[in-house]
């Protein structure tokens, strides 16, 4: 689609003629000069327009990654070619979604006939999800520069931004000492089950000396121990609540996005250990069901499947989850459920359905705690009447929340009540503890 309109140069010339016409009212002998200049400008504009008719619009191609990763820079390339006409200046406006930084303006300078320009621009996605791409507009000038042409390309594509699903980089998050110190776990293999070698790591106090690999220790000049895992492979189902409460923002990111980041890291850890991982998303209806996968490709498939998920303006219906698992997952599995709840009828429903799930599966409830509840434990130098009432309400909410979680624990579920922004490491540690203790 092609449009033509006056260029800034033609507008300035027309403005000068208009100003001359105003002056000619007071100085009549300028009238002929002004009208002559206007006629010349109009004639030049017509000639310029006729010259443009036979020209082919410059050809524009945009190339971008099929998948973006939140927070990771990506390159968008534009290729412009001109087969007819003379030199012209090119300007590109790409209407990108706000998740990719918004509209991107590209000015390339002069483009000669038969020339090809390759232009690169870098964008950093700021939000996870699937976003429609807007049109790409290209502007160029006529031979005399009196007119500007615009072509509009509708790509009909979408940009898929995936979460930054990398494993935690800090070694202490997932090492042997972290499990013992944070969770008090002393892993034991089941009687009668074999163990298989998984990896080597540095010796830490408390390791069994019988597991020291003396050859590897000599090569590295440090004590190295063999790390074993039980031979049994498990099925892990990550459950994401996409209801209204998961749309609340913590540290500028929704609870759902924090949960998805954690789910991606958990999937990578589980698949690396040989487990099979599936995914369920629900609110008042089932939003997503990915049956358990294995292998390296499984992590990418799970992460990509989360791209269309959004918090829905509905309350969570836990019956949907229980019925879905009853139909699709009959084998005992580890159910890692990331949700939030309000005290009252909703928490009672959560307790009942988690109790039903715990009869067949090992359930890990990850409660996405609202940071505002932490204010109840903060010390302040002076407090107002309003502050007293606020703290009393928060303490009541905390007491009732802890009572709900205690009842869920009595049903046999693992429970973590966490700040959404700090959820990944504790969930991974608890998963490793559960796996090492052979609770599944």
Rosetta blueprint (number, residue, H / E / L):
1 X L
2 X E
3 X E
4 X E
5 X E
6 X E
7 X L
8 X H
9 X H
10 X H
11 X H
12 X H
13 X H
14 X H
15 X H
16 X H
17 X H
18 X H
19 X H
20 X H
21 X H
22 X H
23 X H
24 X H
25 X H
26 X H
27 X L
28 X H
29 X H
30 X H
31 X H
32 X H
33 X H
34 X H
35 X H
36 X H
37 X H
38 X H
39 X H
40 X H
41 X H
42 X H
43 X H
44 X H
45 X H
46 X H
47 X H
48 X H
49 X H
50 X H
51 X H
52 X H
53 X H
54 X L
55 X L
56 X L
57 X L
58 X L
59 X E
60 X E
61 X E
62 X E
63 X E
64 X L
65 X L
66 X L
67 X E
68 X E
69 X E
70 X L
71 X L
72 X L
73 X E
74 X E
75 X E
76 X E
77 X E
78 X E
79 X E
80 X E
81 X E
82 X L
83 X L
84 X L
85 X L
86 X L
87 X L
88 X E
89 X E
90 X E
91 X E
92 X E
93 X E
94 X E
95 X L
96 X L
97 X L
98 X H
99 X H
100 X H
101 X L
102 X L
103 X L
104 X E
105 X E
106 X E
107 X E
108 X E
109 X E
110 X E
111 X E
112 X L
113 X L
114 X L
115 X L
116 X E
117 X E
118 X E
119 X E
120 X E
121 X E
122 X E
123 X E
124 X E
125 X L
126 X L
127 X L
128 X L
129 X E
130 X E
131 X E
132 X E
133 X L
134 X L
135 X L
136 X E
137 X E
138 X E
139 X E
140 X E
141 X E
142 X L
143 X L
144 X L
145 X L
146 X L
147 X E
148 X E
149 X E
150 X E
151 X E
152 X E
153 X E
154 X L
155 X L
156 X L
157 X L
158 X E
159 X E
160 X E
161 X E
162 X E
163 X L
164 X L
165 X L
166 X L
167 X L
168 X L
169 X L
170 X L
171 X H
172 X H
173 X H
174 X L
175 X L
176 X H
177 X H
178 X H
179 X H
180 X H
181 X H
182 X H
183 X H
184 X L
185 X L
186 X L
187 X L
188 X L
189 X L
190 X L
191 X L
192 X L
193 X L
194 X L
195 X E
196 X E
197 X E
198 X E
199 X E
200 X E
201 X E
202 X E
203 X L
204 X L
205 X L
206 X L
207 X L
208 X L
209 X H
210 X H
211 X H
212 X E
213 X L
214 X H
215 X H
216 X H
217 X H
218 X H
219 X H
220 X H
221 X L
222 X L
223 X L
224 X E
225 X E
226 X E
227 X E
228 X E
229 X E
230 X E
231 X L
232 X L
233 X L
234 X L
235 X E
236 X E
237 X E
238 X E
239 X E
240 X E
241 X E
242 X L
243 X L
244 X H
245 X H
246 X H
247 X H
248 X L
249 X E
250 X E
251 X L
252 X L
253 X E
254 X E
255 X H
256 X H
257 X H
258 X H
259 X H
260 X H
261 X H
262 X H
263 X H
264 X H
265 X H
266 X H
267 X H
268 X H
269 X H
270 X H
271 X H
272 X H
273 X L
274 X L
275 X L
276 X E
277 X E
278 X E
279 X E
280 X E
281 X E
282 X E
283 X L
284 X L
285 X L
286 X E
287 X E
288 X E
289 X E
290 X E
291 X E
292 X E
293 X E
294 X L
295 X L
296 X H
297 X H
298 X H
299 X H
300 X H
301 X H
302 X H
303 X H
304 X H
305 X H
306 X L
307 X L
308 X L
309 X L
310 X L
311 X L
312 X L
313 X L
314 X L
315 X L
316 X L
317 X L
318 X H
319 X H
320 X H
321 X H
322 X H
323 X H
324 X H
325 X H
326 X H
327 X H
328 X H
329 X L
330 X L
331 X L
332 X L
333 X L
334 X E
335 X E
336 X E
337 X E
338 X E
339 X E
340 X L
341 X L
342 X L
343 X L
344 X L
345 X H
346 X H
347 X H
348 X H
349 X H
350 X H
351 X H
352 X H
353 X H
354 X H
355 X H
356 X H
357 X H
358 X H
359 X L
360 X L
361 X L
362 X E
363 X E
364 X E
365 X E
366 X E
367 X E
368 X E
369 X E
370 X L
371 X H
372 X H
373 X H
374 X H
375 X H
376 X H
377 X H
378 X L
379 X L
380 X L
381 X L
382 X L
383 X L
384 X L
385 X H
386 X H
387 X H
388 X H
389 X H
390 X H
391 X H
392 X H
393 X H
394 X H
395 X H
396 X H
397 X H
398 X H
399 X H
400 X H
401 X H
402 X H
403 X H
404 X H
405 X H
406 X H
407 X H
408 X H
409 X H
410 X H
411 X L
412 X L
413 X L
414 X E
415 X E
416 X E
417 X E
418 X E
419 X E
420 X H
421 X H
422 X H
423 X H
424 X H
425 X H
426 X H
427 X H
428 X H
429 X H
430 X H
431 X H
432 X H
433 X H
434 X H
435 X H
436 X H
437 X L
438 X L
439 X L
440 X L
